[in-house]
Amino acid sequence: MTNDMMALKGLVEKTSDSDLLRDMISFTAERLMALEVSGMTGAGYHEKN
């Protein structure tokens, strides 16, 4: 989770204000989808098995 927070912080620092909301929504949607899939499969984030 710490790595995700650092990635979000880096994203906020490098984007312009007009793209910030779009990028934050994209980041959140990706994480939610990954959590849903890992919950269904029992595999962790980036696990292959």
N, C-alpha and C positions, 0 to 999 in steps of 0.2 A: 504494500500500500504506500510506503514511503516513496518508492520509485515513481509510482503514479502521481503522487503529489508534486514531486520534483519536476516531472514531465509537464504537468499542468502549469506549474510556476514558470517554467521555461517558455511554454507556449504563450502565456499571458505577456511575458516580457518582450517577445519578439514580434507579436502581431500588432497591426494597427487597430484602432478602436472600431472601425467599420467591420472588420473581420472577426473581432473577438467573440461576439455572441455565437456566430456560426461555428467557429472552431470549438468553443466550449460545449455546444450541443453535440457536435460530432464526437468529441472526446468522451462525453458522458454516454452517448448511445453505444459507442464501441465497447466501453467497459461493461455496461448493462448486458449487452448481448453476450460478451465473453463470460460473465458471471452466470447467465442463464444456461449457456451451453455446458459450462463446467459443472453446474448443479445437476443437469440432466445426464451427463456422461460420467461424472465422478472424477474426471481428469482435471488437473490444475491448469492454470494459465500457461500456454505454450507447451503443454505436455502432449506427446504423440500417442500415448497408450491409454 
